[in-house]
Amino acid sequence: MQMQKRMFVILIAAVMVLGAATMLVAKDYPMGIAPKQEITFTAPTLVGGNLLPAGDYTVLHEMQGATHIMIFKQVGGKAEVKAKCNLVPLTAKARTTEQRYNENAKNQRVLVEMTFKGDSAKHVLEP
């Protein structure tokens, strides 16, 4: 009987640790997105109404209330832009990293959508 009690206590402790770990991951990855990503623009690109030069960027995420903000910081440069976006859940984790662009009336490349490998949601940027 004492052995069964001990096993029950160990089982409950393991379930609590697993639950706490799951809550921490969910807190750090809201809607299934990693908190930091990287992207390379091969040409000047409009992001959130701001023109970014071609180059490598770190993409960070922040929430301002219910609004999701993506922060693009140029690696080794000074460019930094914040852009609002909507997170759209995917049916499965993304298998590849992809970007979708449009061209505006000035023939500028405009970033409209991003999906990062391993995330469970895509980013649709607001115009």
Secondary structure, 3 states (H helix, E strand, C coil): CHHHHHHHHHHHHHHHHHHHHHHHHHHHCHHHCCCEEEEEECCCEEECCEEECCEEEEEEEEEECCEEEEEEEECCCCCEEEEEEEEEECCCCCCCCEEEEEECCCCCEEEEEEECCCCCEEEEECC
